[in-house]
Amino acid sequence: MYIAQEESFGPVMVISKFKNGDVDGVLRRANTTEYGLASGIFTKDISKALYISEKLEAGTVFINTYNKTDVAAPFGGFKQSGFGKDLGKSFFPSLISHLTVQIHEKTT
């Protein structure tokens, strides 16, 4: 799917089907793109979401939310989506790969 392979800027969300339990297949599809700015995971299983977030090649992984960031969190992508990080203490040294994971917990 072309839209899932490009780095689109705008109000675009790609939702893909996958076979139940095929987490490795989903990771392969997500990581085959040459870009890696941000990813989003929506699930009730936080353990699975954390496992996936460690394997995704993206600078920021949002869990049960999207595009809600903390200005103190490092920002930047992997691969063709950027080199290094801006913001936060992680700006120096920018040669180290950092992953930012944002988790939205539902409050009752």
Secondary structure, DSSP 4 states (H G I P E B T S, - for coil): -HHHHS---SS--------TT-HHHHHHHHHTSSEESEEEE--S-HHHHHHHHHHS--SEEEESSSS---TTS-B--EETT-SS-BSSGGGSSTTS---EEEEPPPP-
